[in-house]
Amino acid sequence: MLHSFRQGGMENMIGQMAWRLSQSGFKVIVCALVGSDDFKHRLPPGTPVLELQKRPGLDLRCALRLRALIRELKPDVIHSHNWNALVYSLLALALGLNRTPLLHGEHALLYGWERSPWRLRLRRLFYARCDIIHTVSQGQINDMAALGLTRNLTLRVIRNGVDTLKFSSLDKEKCRLSLGIPPHAPAFGMAARYVPEKRHNLLLQAFLKIGKIFPTARLVLAGAGGNCEAATNELVTSHPFADRIIQLGHRDDMTTVYNALDLLVLTSTSEGMSNVTLEAMSCGVPVLMHATCGSEELIHPGRNGSLAAMTTADDVAAAITALLEQPDLLRTMGGAAREFIEQEYPLAKTAADYMAVYTALGGKNLTTAEGR
């Protein structure tokens, strides 16, 4: 169960897990509150995608439709992802007096109004009904504990993983040629939806300084969608170095995109365990991350990537400049990043962790009605 099944890091992980689970005898059903798009084609053939067409606001009819689906499908486990899916899963179960085990996943750091006292009280109440709460990093659990959200709960960390066969090193010059990036120009970029917490504006502001220091540098932006896309496009159009900003939109060949970069930059403030970071590191590309939740579990500064407190555009510019001035260090960190991901974050480990939790909750012959 999830809000929608459209392009995103969490949704991409759901698709990959669906393949692994179905190959191991699990039946997977995706239930999306507000719908899906062509991204559902990343699921195994024949995977049902049930769209509840939830209306804006609290939609009790949507909860009733979900209750009817649960009665019909009789899932062994319901797996909700993030807040909206949790609310409607609990409503449906309460309306049907159903005791189907509920596994709830949190995939990002709580921020903004999510940390307000009344919202935290609601989370404590709703979490108490879940059989297991899982996060994608230990940092998330630490943050939840500091907010008083973990008391008397059964908690699990199920870290995201990456397909190291798909995301691997390619010929950089060929990748750059396909994307229109000069072969010897410093190239850095971001891959993300256009939403406030990703902070594209900060990176664009930083490029005002970086572009002067490195006259041939290219800033690459991959991704599409989100409520800041139009505003970001305007910033790009009016940027003094607009001719050196490459906007790729949604891409199905992210391995090519990563391999074209010298450095991936993640200025986001709300990651739980960034799939983009995992994928880039698996391709042998070092990552500069904002020092936030989950970053310390992925990045060993100076060895396989870099961490920085990127609060202002000046912070971002300084951190990127320092790394672009050391191309040999970037290459060394990229090699170490690949080795680290191969050892610590293989996709098979993530799938095995999910299977173990499903089996513990619902028995051996499982149908998982979830966002996966």
BANUPA-180188 format. One record per residue (C-alpha): residue number from 0; x, y, z. Coordinates in pm, whole numbers, plus 50000, padded with zeros to 5 digits. Layout:
N
  num     c1     c2     c3
  NUM      X      Y      Z
...
***
This chain:
372
  num     c1     c2     c3
    0  50000  50000  50000
    1  50138  50340  49900
    2  50019  50684  49795
    3  50090  50643  49424
    4  50302  50421  49205
    5  50493  50673  48997
    6  50859  50755  48939
    7  51054  50780  49263
    8  51330  50617  49464
    9  51095  50429  49697
   10  50878  50317  49407
   11  51185  50197  49217
   12  51288  49988  49518
   13  50935  49848  49539
   14  50956  49739  49177
   15  51289  49566  49229
   16  51163  49390  49541
   17  50852  49273  49355
   18  51072  49088  49108
   19  51279  48925  49383
   20  50973  48831  49590
   21  50777  48686  49300
   22  51077  48475  49200
   23  51078  48332  49554
   24  50712  48230  49553
   25  50555  48541  49706
   26  50244  48686  49547
   27  50270  49063  49528
   28  49977  49303  49488
   29  50033  49678  49458
   30  49762  49905  49594
   31  49795  50277  49517
   32  49569  50532  49683
   33  49568  50790  49403
   34  49680  50589  49101
   35  49985  50501  48894
   36  50146  50571  48559
   37  50379  50394  48316
   38  50620  50331  48601
   39  50410  50023  48684
   40  50567  49853  48383
   41  50875  49804  48601
   42  50680  49545  48797
   43  50687  49176  48706
   44  50435  49087  48431
   45  50095  49005  48576
   46  50147  49198  48900
   47  49809  49353  48991
   48  49811  49730  49041
   49  49492  49832  49220
   50  49412  50204  49205
   51  49172  50338  49469
   52  49132  50687  49316
   53  49135  50862  49652
   54  48982  51209  49649
   55  49161  51507  49812
   56  49135  51524  50190
   57  49012  51242  50410
   58  48816  51008  50182
   59  48621  50753  50385
   60  48485  50592  50069
   61  48843  50515  49973
   62  48892  50344  50310
   63  48575  50140  50247
   64  48701  50035  49904
   65  49028  49925  50062
   66  48837  49733  50330
   67  48646  49548  50054
   68  48972  49464  49877
   69  49125  49326  50195
   70  48817  49107  50248
   71  48837  48982  49890
   72  49211  48927  49866
   73  49271  48801  50222
   74  49637  48906  50227
   75  49870  48744  50477
   76  50050  49076  50532
   77  49967  49437  50454
   78  50272  49655  50397
   79  50206  50029  50411
   80  50461  50286  50297
   81  50474  50632  50453
   82  50197  50833  50616
   83  49898  50829  50378
   84  49919  50457  50321
   85  49939  50397  50696
   86  49628  50607  50765
   87  49413  50428  50508
   88  49544  50085  50596
   89  49449  50141  50960
   90  49108  50284  50867
   91  49032  49986  50644
   92  49141  49737  50908
   93  48941  49913  51181
   94  48627  49937  50967
   95  48649  49568  50893
   96  48756  49460  51242
   97  49038  49285  51061
   98  49356  49161  51228
   99  49570  49115  50920
  100  49932  49180  51024
  101  50046  49530  50934
  102  50408  49611  50847
  103  50466  49983  50810
  104  50765  50138  50638
  105  50907  50488  50677
  106  51137  50581  50391
  107  51238  50939  50467
  108  51328  51162  50756
  109  51036  51347  50915
  110  51063  51720  50852
  111  50867  52043  50876
  112  50514  52014  51011
  113  50557  51636  51044
  114  50751  51718  51361
  115  50475  51930  51517
  116  50344  51805  51855
  117  49994  51713  51732
  118  50131  51522  51432
  119  50373  51330  51652
  120  50088  51236  51886
  121  49897  51095  51588
  122  50201  50896  51480
  123  50241  50745  51827
  124  49876  50641  51821
  125  49892  50491  51472
  126  50231  50326  51516
  127  50099  50142  51821
  128  49858  49947  51595
  129  50138  49827  51363
  130  50292  49486  51417
  131  50633  49603  51294
  132  50770  49945  51196
  133  51064  49941  50959
  134  51294  50215  50838
  135  51565  50214  50572
  136  51844  50339  50799
  137  51949  50333  51162
  138  51967  50710  51147
  139  51590  50721  51096
  140  51531  50514  51408
  141  51764  50739  51605
  142  51570  51044  51489
  143  51235  50880  51567
  144  51360  50791  51914
  145  51460  51152  51976
  146  51102  51250  51885
  147  50957  50996  52127
  148  50815  50770  51854
  149  50978  50434  51928
  150  50854  50339  52274
  151  50697  49991  52296
  152  50729  49932  51922
  153  50882  49643  51731
  154  51137  49807  51503
  155  51345  49684  51212
  156  51603  49843  50987
  157  51573  49708  50633
  158  51832  49895  50434
  159  51781  49970  50068
  160  51997  49775  49827
  161  52115  49816  49471
  162  52144  49591  49167
  163  52521  49595  49128
  164  52503  49419  48790
  165  52279  49685  48640
  166  52449  49978  48811
  167  52815  49933  48725
  168  53098  50121  48558
  169  53070  50206  48188
  170  53292  50391  47945
  171  53273  50752  48067
  172  53355  50911  47733
  173  53079  50718  47553
  174  52828  50806  47825
  175  52919  51172  47800
  176  52893  51169  47422
  177  52540  51031  47443
  178  52437  51311  47681
  179  52617  51599  47510
  180  52880  51648  47782
  181  53233  51740  47662
  182  53475  51456  47737
  183  53714  51653  47959
  184  53477  51901  48124
  185  53418  51872  48500
  186  53063  51735  48535
  187  52853  51710  48847
  188  52483  51680  48900
  189  52173  51572  49082
  190  51906  51309  49014
  191  51578  51387  49190
  192  51217  51494  49158
  193  51159  51867  49179
  194  51034  51901  49536
  195  51142  52157  49800
  196  51341  51921  50019
  197  51573  51829  49729
  198  51684  52196  49712
  199  51764  52229  49341
  200  51766  52607  49390
  201  52065  52579  49623
  202  52263  52384  49365
  203  52174  52632  49091
  204  52283  52923  49310
  205  52609  52744  49385
  206  52673  52702  49012
  207  52699  53080  48985
  208  53034  53052  49167
  209  53140  52711  49043
  210  53080  52809  48682
  211  53325  53097  48714
  212  53597  52883  48872
  213  53552  52602  48617
  214  53463  52768  48284
  215  53390  52436  48111
  216  53200  52271  48398
  217  52859  52115  48331
  218  52572  52086  48578
  219  52349  51788  48499
  220  51993  51761  48633
  221  51807  51432  48590
  222  51451  51371  48704
  223  51102  51504  48649
  224  50781  51584  48832
  225  50718  51754  49163
  226  50567  52084  49266
  227  50889  52281  49209
  228  50955  52170  48851
  229  50816  52482  48681
  230  50995  52718  48920
  231  51323  52530  48875
  232  51290  52542  48497
  233  51256  52921  48521
  234  51572  52938  48733
  235  51758  52734  48474
  236  51633  52945  48184
  237  51743  53270  48349
  238  52074  53133  48481
  239  52390  53308  48351
  240  52536  52965  48271
  241  52216  52816  48128
  242  52409  52688  47825
  243  52612  52469  48060
  244  52314  52323  48250
  245  52193  51996  48102
  246  51837  51898  48198
  247  51769  51536  48113
  248  51418  51490  48252
  249  51304  51139  48338
  250  51554  50876  48224
  251  51540  50500  48207
  252  51917  50483  48148
  253  52038  50619  48480
  254  52348  50400  48466
  255  52459  50609  48168
  256  52380  50932  48353
  257  52577  50836  48664
  258  52877  50721  48464
  259  52890  51054  48279
  260  52947  51240  48607
  261  53259  51307  48808
  262  53049  51372  49116
  263  52687  51325  49223
  264  52560  51592  49462
  265  52275  51533  49706
  266  52164  51850  49886
  267  51843  51687  50014
  268  51743  51736  50377
  269  51504  51442  50421
  270  51658  51121  50290
  271  51621  50797  50481
  272  51856  50591  50266
  273  51905  50749  49925
  274  51860  50508  49634
  275  52025  50758  49401
  276  52333  50758  49622
  277  52346  50379  49625
  278  52313  50360  49247
  279  52579  50621  49177
  280  52824  50463  49419
  281  52758  50124  49260
  282  52859  50282  48926
  283  53188  50394  49081
  284  53083  50759  49110
  285  53158  50939  49439
  286  52876  51127  49611
  287  52878  51455  49801
  288  52591  51437  50051
  289  52438  51690  50283
  290  52516  51570  50635
  291  52172  51437  50726
  292  51993  51118  50824
  293  52144  50805  50672
  294  52445  50981  50522
  295  52687  50856  50787
  296  52587  50497  50709
  297  52682  50534  50342
  298  52965  50784  50324
  299  53308  50747  50479
  300  53443  51098  50415
  301  53755  51110  50204
  302  53738  50737  50132
  303  53424  50660  49930
  304  53258  51003  49914
  305  53218  51327  50100
  306  52985  51483  50359
  307  52925  51853  50411
  308  52683  52072  50598
  309  52529  52231  50289
  310  52309  52496  50448
  311  52378  52781  50204
  312  52471  52812  49838
  313  52819  52918  49949
  314  52850  52592  50146
  315  52751  52392  49838
  316  52986  52581  49610
  317  53281  52541  49848
  318  53223  52167  49895
  319  53189  52097  49521
  320  53483  52318  49425
  321  53713  52145  49675
  322  53632  51808  49518
  323  53644  51913  49151
  324  53993  52048  49216
  325  54104  51692  49304
  326  54012  51469  49008
  327  54249  51193  49121
  328  54079  51181  49461
  329  53738  51163  49292
  330  53849  50860  49090
  331  53992  50688  49399
  332  53678  50753  49601
  333  53467  50622  49312
  334  53650  50290  49313
  335  53614  50259  49690
  336  53244  50346  49662
  337  53185  50056  49424
  338  53363  49811  49654
  339  53166  49935  49955
  340  52829  49890  49783
  341  52917  49541  49659
  342  52999  49434  50013
  343  52735  49617  50217
  344  52430  49695  50002
  345  52354  49412  49757
  346  51990  49394  49648
  347  51972  49026  49747
  348  52031  49121  50112
  349  51743  49370  50107
  350  51509  49113  49953
  351  51608  48850  50209
  352  51537  49092  50493
  353  51189  49168  50360
  354  51113  48800  50307
  355  51215  48720  50664
  356  50979  48985  50804
  357  50689  48877  50582
  358  50738  48516  50681
  359  50752  48603  51050
  360  50430  48804  51027
  361  50220  48598  50793
  362  50353  48247  50762
  363  50519  48072  50473
  364  50249  48095  50204
  365  50223  48470  50170
  366  50031  48723  49969
  367  50168  49069  50039
  368  49914  49343  49973
  369  50131  49650  49975
  370  50313  49901  49770
  371  50539  49630  49646
***
